[in-house]
């Protein structure tokens, strides 16, 4: 019987602990602000604010996701 105790291997370092991931909260939180939707003015090419603002949020989400991806991908 061996007197040396074998230790279990250490788990790999977590790769999800990066401050860039906090930016992903922006596309989640910003559409939840009701003041942004309260009204129809201004209109953009005859489209009320609610509709063009939704499309703006899609573009914002894509940009934020792209920035986070580029900053956190493995080299």
TORPA-4810 file (N, C-alpha, C, O; in nm, 3 decimals):
<nodes>
NODE_1_0.085_-0.118_0.000_0.000_0.000_0.000_0.089_0.124_0.000_0.188_0.130_0.073_X
NODE_2_0.056_0.219_-0.078_0.136_0.339_-0.093_0.094_0.442_0.012_-0.024_0.458_0.042_X
NODE_3_0.193_0.512_0.067_0.163_0.613_0.168_0.145_0.752_0.109_0.102_0.844_0.178_X
NODE_4_0.179_0.767_-0.018_0.161_0.899_-0.081_0.017_0.910_-0.131_-0.037_0.818_-0.192_X
NODE_5_-0.040_1.022_-0.104_-0.179_1.046_-0.143_-0.181_1.119_-0.276_-0.115_1.222_-0.294_X
NODE_6_-0.257_1.064_-0.370_-0.267_1.127_-0.501_-0.378_1.231_-0.498_-0.488_1.206_-0.449_X
NODE_7_-0.347_1.348_-0.552_-0.446_1.455_-0.558_-0.522_1.447_-0.689_-0.466_1.409_-0.792_X
NODE_8_-0.648_1.483_-0.685_-0.722_1.486_-0.812_-0.670_1.600_-0.900_-0.620_1.700_-0.848_X
NODE_9_-0.680_1.585_-1.030_-0.630_1.693_-1.117_-0.710_1.821_-1.096_-0.830_1.818_-1.069_X
NODE_10_-0.641_1.933_-1.110_-0.708_2.062_-1.092_-0.797_2.091_-1.212_-0.761_2.061_-1.326_X
NODE_11_-0.914_2.149_-1.186_-1.002_2.181_-1.299_-0.941_2.291_-1.385_-0.863_2.374_-1.336_X
NODE_12_-0.975_2.292_-1.512_-0.919_2.398_-1.599_-0.971_2.535_-1.556_-1.079_2.547_-1.498_X
NODE_13_-0.892_2.635_-1.585_-0.931_2.772_-1.550_-1.057_2.812_-1.626_-1.072_2.777_-1.743_X
NODE_14_-1.146_2.883_-1.561_-1.271_2.925_-1.625_-1.241_3.033_-1.727_-1.166_3.127_-1.702_X
NODE_15_-1.303_3.017_-1.842_-1.281_3.116_-1.948_-1.394_3.218_-1.955_-1.390_3.308_-2.039_X
NODE_16_-1.494_3.206_-1.869_-1.607_3.298_-1.875_-1.593_3.414_-1.776_-1.688_3.490_-1.758_X
NODE_17_-1.480_3.428_-1.714_-1.459_3.538_-1.619_-1.386_3.652_-1.689_-1.267_3.676_-1.666_X
NODE_18_-1.459_3.720_-1.772_-1.403_3.830_-1.847_-1.498_3.949_-1.833_-1.620_3.933_-1.841_X
NODE_19_-1.443_4.065_-1.814_-1.526_4.184_-1.793_-1.602_4.226_-1.918_-1.699_4.301_-1.909_X
NODE_20_-1.559_4.179_-2.031_-1.629_4.214_-2.155_-1.770_4.158_-2.157_-1.857_4.215_-2.223_X
NODE_21_-1.794_4.050_-2.087_-1.928_3.989_-2.087_-2.033_4.079_-2.021_-2.152_4.063_-2.046_X
NODE_22_-1.991_4.172_-1.938_-2.087_4.265_-1.877_-2.155_4.353_-1.982_-2.267_4.400_-1.960_X
NODE_23_-2.089_4.375_-2.096_-2.150_4.455_-2.202_-2.275_4.388_-2.259_-2.361_4.456_-2.316_X
NODE_24_-2.286_4.257_-2.244_-2.403_4.188_-2.297_-2.531_4.224_-2.221_-2.641_4.191_-2.267_X
NODE_25_-2.518_4.289_-2.108_-2.637_4.335_-2.036_-2.703_4.455_-2.103_-2.821_4.480_-2.083_X
NODE_26_-2.627_4.529_-2.183_-2.682_4.648_-2.249_-2.801_4.612_-2.338_-2.906_4.675_-2.325_X
NODE_27_-2.789_4.514_-2.430_-2.906_4.484_-2.514_-3.022_4.420_-2.437_-3.133_4.411_-2.489_X
NODE_28_-2.997_4.377_-2.316_-3.105_4.320_-2.235_-3.176_4.429_-2.156_-3.299_4.429_-2.147_X
NODE_29_-3.100_4.521_-2.098_-3.157_4.623_-2.009_-3.221_4.738_-2.088_-3.330_4.783_-2.052_X
NODE_30_-3.157_4.785_-2.191_-3.205_4.905_-2.262_-3.348_4.888_-2.316_-3.427_4.981_-2.301_X
NODE_31_-3.384_4.776_-2.378_-3.524_4.765_-2.424_-3.627_4.758_-2.312_-3.747_4.771_-2.337_X
NODE_32_-3.583_4.737_-2.189_-3.676_4.729_-2.077_-3.708_4.865_-2.015_-3.784_4.871_-1.919_X
NODE_33_-3.653_4.972_-2.068_-3.678_5.106_-2.015_-3.805_5.161_-2.080_-3.803_5.194_-2.199_X
NODE_34_-3.915_5.172_-2.006_-4.042_5.212_-2.066_-4.046_5.355_-2.117_-4.126_5.387_-2.205_X
NODE_35_-3.961_5.443_-2.064_-3.962_5.582_-2.110_-3.930_5.593_-2.259_-3.972_5.687_-2.325_X
NODE_36_-3.856_5.498_-2.310_-3.818_5.502_-2.451_-3.938_5.482_-2.544_-3.937_5.532_-2.656_X
NODE_37_-4.039_5.410_-2.498_-4.152_5.377_-2.584_-4.272_5.469_-2.564_-4.370_5.458_-2.639_X
NODE_38_-4.267_5.557_-2.469_-4.382_5.638_-2.430_-4.404_5.751_-2.531_-4.359_5.864_-2.509_X
NODE_39_-4.472_5.722_-2.637_-4.504_5.824_-2.737_-4.479_5.775_-2.878_-4.416_5.671_-2.900_X
NODE_40_-4.530_5.851_-2.973_-4.511_5.816_-3.113_-4.415_5.911_-3.184_-4.364_5.879_-3.291_X
NODE_41_-4.392_6.025_-3.124_-4.301_6.121_-3.185_-4.161_6.101_-3.130_-4.151_6.070_-3.011_X
NODE_42_-4.058_6.116_-3.200_-4.051_6.155_-3.340_-4.074_6.035_-3.432_-4.048_5.920_-3.396_X
NODE_43_-4.122_6.065_-3.547_-4.137_5.961_-3.649_-4.017_5.968_-3.742_-3.958_6.074_-3.763_X
NODE_44_-3.983_5.854_-3.796_-3.870_5.845_-3.887_-3.924_5.790_-4.019_-3.957_5.672_-4.028_X
NODE_45_-3.932_5.876_-4.122_-3.991_5.843_-4.252_-4.135_5.793_-4.235_-4.178_5.701_-4.305_X
NODE_46_-4.208_5.852_-4.143_-4.347_5.816_-4.120_-4.367_5.696_-4.029_-4.480_5.654_-4.006_X
NODE_47_-4.258_5.639_-3.977_-4.267_5.522_-3.889_-4.263_5.572_-3.745_-4.171_5.645_-3.709_X
NODE_48_-4.359_5.534_-3.661_-4.359_5.578_-3.521_-4.236_5.528_-3.445_-4.173_5.429_-3.483_X
NODE_49_-4.204_5.599_-3.339_-4.083_5.572_-3.261_-4.075_5.428_-3.213_-3.967_5.369_-3.216_X
NODE_50_-4.185_5.369_-3.168_-4.181_5.234_-3.114_-4.120_5.136_-3.213_-4.040_5.051_-3.176_X
NODE_51_-4.159_5.147_-3.341_-4.114_5.050_-3.441_-3.968_5.070_-3.482_-3.892_4.975_-3.489_X
NODE_52_-3.931_5.195_-3.508_-3.791_5.213_-3.550_-3.695_5.196_-3.433_-3.578_5.166_-3.452_X
NODE_53_-3.746_5.216_-3.311_-3.662_5.192_-3.194_-3.634_5.043_-3.176_-3.525_5.005_-3.135_X
NODE_54_-3.732_4.958_-3.207_-3.710_4.813_-3.201_-3.602_4.771_-3.299_-3.516_4.688_-3.267_X
NODE_55_-3.605_4.828_-3.419_-3.501_4.796_-3.516_-3.365_4.848_-3.472_-3.262_4.785_-3.498_X
NODE_56_-3.363_4.962_-3.406_-3.238_5.015_-3.352_-3.181_4.923_-3.244_-3.059_4.906_-3.234_X
NODE_57_-3.268_4.865_-3.164_-3.223_4.771_-3.059_-3.162_4.645_-3.120_-3.068_4.588_-3.064_X
NODE_58_-3.214_4.603_-3.232_-3.156_4.486_-3.300_-3.015_4.518_-3.346_-2.923_4.438_-3.327_X
NODE_59_-2.997_4.635_-3.406_-2.864_4.677_-3.451_-2.770_4.693_-3.331_-2.654_4.651_-3.338_X
NODE_60_-2.818_4.752_-3.222_-2.737_4.767_-3.101_-2.695_4.631_-3.046_-2.580_4.614_-3.005_X
NODE_61_-2.785_4.536_-3.046_-2.753_4.401_-2.995_-2.646_4.334_-3.080_-2.556_4.269_-3.028_X
NODE_62_-2.656_4.350_-3.210_-2.558_4.290_-3.299_-2.420_4.352_-3.277_-2.320_4.281_-3.271_X
NODE_63_-2.415_4.483_-3.265_-2.287_4.552_-3.245_-2.223_4.513_-3.113_-2.104_4.484_-3.107_X
NODE_64_-2.302_4.512_-3.006_-2.248_4.475_-2.874_-2.200_4.330_-2.874_-2.094_4.300_-2.821_X
NODE_65_-2.279_4.241_-2.933_-2.239_4.100_-2.939_-2.110_4.083_-3.020_-2.024_4.003_-2.983_X
NODE_66_-2.098_4.155_-3.128_-1.977_4.147_-3.210_-1.855_4.197_-3.134_-1.748_4.136_-3.139_X
NODE_67_-1.870_4.308_-3.062_-1.758_4.361_-2.984_-1.716_4.262_-2.876_-1.596_4.236_-2.858_X
NODE_68_-1.812_4.206_-2.805_-1.778_4.109_-2.699_-1.713_3.985_-2.759_-1.617_3.933_-2.703_X
NODE_69_-1.764_3.938_-2.870_-1.705_3.821_-2.934_-1.560_3.846_-2.975_-1.472_3.765_-2.948_X
NODE_70_-1.537_3.959_-3.039_-1.403_3.990_-3.084_-1.303_4.008_-2.969_-1.186_3.974_-2.982_X
NODE_71_-1.352_4.060_-2.858_-1.263_4.084_-2.744_-1.238_3.958_-2.660_-1.140_3.952_-2.586_X
NODE_72_-1.325_3.859_-2.671_-1.313_3.743_-2.583_-1.275_3.615_-2.655_-1.253_3.513_-2.590_X
NODE_73_-1.267_3.617_-2.786_-1.233_3.492_-2.855_-1.089_3.454_-2.827_-1.004_3.540_-2.800_X
NODE_74_-1.063_3.325_-2.832_-0.928_3.277_-2.807_-0.832_3.318_-2.915_-0.869_3.324_-3.033_X
NODE_75_-0.713_3.344_-2.878_-0.613_3.386_-2.976_-0.543_3.265_-3.035_-0.455_3.280_-3.119_X
</nodes>
